[in-house]
Amino acid sequence: MQGVSDAMRIAAETVLSGKTPTRNTSKGRVRTKLRRTFDGSYGQEFHLEIYDQDMRKSLRRIGRAAFIELITYVVNEAIYQETAELSEKAKTQLDRIGNVTGTVVRRLQGSILKNIHQVSRQLGYGVTIRHRTSRLERPSVVKFDSETAKVMDAKVSGEKVELEMGVTRLNIHTGNGRLQIKGHGETVAFGFQGRYRNIAINAKKVFSENLNKNNGLEDTDWEYLRVGALPMKLADGTVVKYFVTELYEI
């Protein structure tokens, strides 16, 4: 369960400080502390201990609810899963930490997520992280299972595809978000090929404006963009993310 501990600690420190820790030490500013284990199961209860005063102030400012939202968002980004719409407090903090969310996602996608998924791959069990809000309520933060384990082996295809798509989510700092292909009901993660900072500002605006135009409308009334993209696929051909390479005229 070391991977779970590392994921929560790194996500928490990034959300609160705007910096992604590069190493795990016993004197870290955020540490996980095991409280107890549950007899007859693999369950563990642990607490996040925050030792840095500035990060404690940040937690008080954004509130615990928004803090959990952002941890959920960061970890789900790493496994290409969609999260619920963020609250205004969570969005404000996400803007504060800017493009560091891309850094923490890449950090999680290394050995940390591989360690977490050892449980699914070797034992066949899923791992659910829950947040205790009361004695009886423990809503799920994020789930890891055999399906999310497959994402670790996804590969980017060299064959470009053409899509008619609408933007449903967009992080303006990293360029990562979610799109919906015309005629499809589900959304898929997307990003841009190469460094987002090198994308022309006019092209960035096309995607952010598409999100704004379609916000609140039925998808039958959307304006769609036509793009060329490289799909990232699982072994069975399922696409988990598209990397946009070109924007075509409609």
Buried (B, 14 or more C-beta within 10 A) or exposed (E): BEBBBBBBBBBBBBBBBBEBBEEBEEEBBBBBEEEEEEEEEEEBEBEBEBEBEEBEEBBEBBBEEBBBBBBBBBBBBBBBBBBEEBBEBBBEBBEEBBBBBBBBBEBBBEEBBEBBBBBBEEEEBBBEBBBEEEEEEBEEBBBBBEBBBBBBEBEEBEEBBEBBBBBBBBBBBBBBBBBBBBEEEEBBBBBBBEEBEEBEEEEBEEBEEBBEBBEEEEBEEBEBBBBBBBBBBBEEEBBBBBBBBEBEEE
